[in-house]
Amino acid sequence: MNESSFWEQIFSKKEWGKYPSESVIRFIARNFYNAKDRNKISILELGLGTGANLWFCAREGFKVSGIEWSKTGVERFKARLKEEKLSTQIEQIEIGDYLEKLDNFKDESFDAVIDVGSLCCNDREKTRQIFLKAFKKLKVGGKFFSLTLAKGLLGYEEGRGDFFEPKEGIYTHLGLLRFDDELSLKELYAHENLKCLSLSTQILENDGVVLDKLLIFEGLKNA
C-alpha cells in the first residue's frame, strides 16, 4: 500500500485530529500572538492531516498553507474552514509527497514551518532531504517547529534500528515510524543557518510504563 492510500484509509475511517496539540498552541502564541498584523504571518505545515493545527492558526488570524498525502484529510480541513468562514486564511494546499510538493512553494515565504508527528513517518535520509527543502521556504527570522517520536516509549525496540512499525503501544497500525533521541534529532536538523532555540521532552507515563515520549524541537533561521 502506498503512502497516499495508507493515510486515505486512516482518515476516512477515523474522526481524528479536530483540535491542535498544546505544544503547537504554545509555539504559535509565544512567537506570533504579538504580531502587529497576524494576516501577514504565513505558516506552513508538513502533514496537515485533517487540519487541526492549521484550523487553529487560521482561527487566530494567520495565513496557512500545508502539504498532506490524504485527499480526505484535506477535504475535511477545507470543509471545516468553509463552515467557519475561515477559507480566506488558506494560501496554498498541496496533496502528495513533501519532497515533491515543497517545490511548489516560494522560497523564503513562511514565518514558520511546523511538523507535528509527521516527518517521523519517513526514514532518516528522506527526512533530512525534506527538512533541507522546507528550510529554504522559511524567511530569515522564521521558526522551524518539529514534534517527533522519542526512543524509549512503549513500542520502541532498540534492536530494530530507528525506523520500523511498532508492535505495541499507542503508535501501532500507523506504519513505519522513525524514533530519535536528542543527539540524533539535533544532527538531523543541523544547518549552518539554523539556531536551535530549544529541545524539550514530553513524557506520558503510567505505573512505570512510558506510554508516550515526544521530542519538541524549535529552531530559528538566522541567515
GITAKA-V532298 format. One record per residue. N is the residue number from 0. PHI is phi in whole degrees, 0 to 359 (NA if undefined). Layout:
n = [N/N]
phi = [PHI/PHI]
//
This chain:
n = [0/1/2/3/4/5/6/7/8/9/10/11/12/13/14/15/16/17/18/19/20/21/22/23/24/25/26/27/28/29/30/31/32/33/34/35/36/37/38/39/40/41/42/43/44/45/46/47/48/49/50/51/52/53/54/55/56/57/58/59/60/61/62/63/64/65/66/67/68/69/70/71/72/73/74/75/76/77/78/79/80/81/82/83/84/85/86/87/88/89/90/91/92/93/94/95/96/97/98/99/100/101/102/103/104/105/106/107/108/109/110/111/112/113/114/115/116/117/118/119/120/121/122/123/124/125/126/127/128/129/130/131/132/133/134/135/136/137/138/139/140/141/142/143/144/145/146/147/148/149/150/151/152/153/154/155/156/157/158/159/160/161/162/163/164/165/166/167/168/169/170/171/172/173/174/175/176/177/178/179/180/181/182/183/184/185/186/187/188/189/190/191/192/193/194/195/196/197/198/199/200/201/202/203/204/205/206/207/208/209/210/211/212/213/214/215/216/217/218/219/220/221/222]
phi = [NA/282/300/300/295/298/285/301/297/294/285/280/255/239/274/239/75/268/233/285/293/300/293/291/302/297/299/295/298/295/264/230/295/269/298/299/225/298/291/261/265/248/237/248/250/269/84/282/62/263/92/301/290/287/301/300/298/296/298/273/99/265/278/231/220/194/233/207/291/272/295/298/301/295/297/297/299/295/295/295/290/295/299/264/57/243/301/293/277/280/262/202/236/239/250/146/283/306/300/277/285/299/295/275/256/287/296/51/241/238/276/208/241/238/226/241/63/245/299/288/275/241/290/298/296/292/301/300/297/296/302/298/290/297/299/294/279/281/290/297/93/284/247/248/235/219/249/218/285/252/299/108/279/299/114/281/236/303/285/260/84/240/216/198/264/298/265/211/95/283/254/286/65/244/79/289/227/258/243/230/242/300/295/293/287/296/292/299/259/291/202/298/252/242/260/286/273/198/216/244/240/242/236/245/232/221/52/83/259/277/289/212/212/236/256/240/255/230/225/238/278/254/195]
//
